[in-house]
Amino acid sequence: MPIFRYRGKKKNGEDIKGEIHARHREEAVELLSQQGVLPIAIMEHHVTSSAKNSKPDARILFKDTYLFTRQLSNLIKAGVPILRALEIIQQQTSHGGLKAVLDNIHQGIRDGKSFSDCLSEHPKVFSPLYIAMVRVGEEGGNLRETLVSISEYQRAQNEFLLKVRTALAYPIFMACVGFATVIFILTFVMPTISKLFLSAGQQLPLPTRILMQISYALRAGWFILIPAFVLIVFSLIHWIKSKKGRSTLDRLKLRLPLLGPFLLKVEFARFCRTLEILTKNGISLLRGIQIAVPTLDNELIRQDLFSVKAELESGNSLSKSFQKCRFVPVIIVNLISVGEESGLLTETLGDIADSYEEETAEAVKSFTAILEPLMILAVGSIVGFIVIAMLLPIFQMDVLAR
């Protein structure tokens, strides 16, 4: 639908300008008049080719939806109608994909659809949790408060992911630098030194011979090694994406000594936080379970918690339903039981989420504090072995010369 830029005056004489969607100029004038605006100038805005070619849902990141939610809640709090709020956000954003999504939502609301129904048409951008909470906010007349809750939830999730990424950045950088250094030495430095060693005509030490064989294999078989490496990576990715591969990997991760308990806390922190947000905003516990479980990453835990739905439908309490689950920690079952008896289930879920989020944050901090020196030690050991293997023949020749 064409976009018209206009300049006009309100009934109180205030100058106003903006954009409006209409099929033609006459419809734009009529729509402005209905809004109490006297149009002075109307000009069709021709969208650039990059914006026209932008596809809804294309490359819209988590931070984009968070920023959109925060801006929308602030505008609605200020008394701006939702259609006008969407227009303002659409004008301000430079993200072509988000512009297209907001345009579709704007048009859907104008056609009589609810805001939540319009959001549900973009499942790659807005999660079932997001859509369900907006729908409850619409029905309860507290959309602004609901949007604030969603943005706070998104902010907390984003901060946790940012902490993990920041903590792992240095070890990953060290690993990449170390790998690149080793490859450079083996493929460019070692061949030159190998010619010198071979020309000496003496028996080389075992570490030097091993290093020379690795260097030769890399140089002579790179055209086989690189495709083989790519094939292995793609096969592994394809296997992980399969149902059997994902289930096997998730089972393996939970059985690992240190990683398993950590991932279990991460998953239940997310589950309890999501369920807390949902129940706090008026969504029933049964519906909350249906929405919260798919937000988890581990397939085994998801399958385990999906059984809770049948238990709740049969009349059991949440704590008794959790007792039949394999992966729910006993402490969560006990705390949930106390929360149900005291009528403070939502607050209890929040307390569990707070506790597990603190524990996982401390675990990440401790893990990275240990990982950094381990990475330095590992890279140093590999480089040290290469240096020693290269220097041993030189020491040997020096001894023989004496």
Buried (B, 14 or more C-beta within 10 A) or exposed (E): EBBBBBBBBEEEEEEBEBBBBBEEBEBBBEBBEEBEBEBEEBEEEEBEEEBEEBEBBBEBEEEBBBBBBBBBBBBBEEEBEBBBBBBBBBEEBEBBBBBBBBBBBBBBBBEEBBBBBBBBBBEEBBBBBBBBBBBBBBEEEBBBBBBBBBBBBBEBBEEBEEBBEEBBEBBEEBBEEBEEBBEEBBEEEBBEBBEEBEEBEEEBBEBBBEBBEBBBEBEEEEEEEEEEEEEEEEEEEEEEEEEEBBBBBBEEBBEEEEEBBBBBBBBBBBBBBBBBBBBBBEBEBEBBBBBBBEBBEBBBBBBBBBBBBEBBEEEBBBBBBBBBBEBBBEEBBEBBBEBBEEEEBBBBBBBBBBBBBEBBBEBBEEBBEEBBEEBBEEBEEBBEBBEBBBBBBBEBEEEEEE
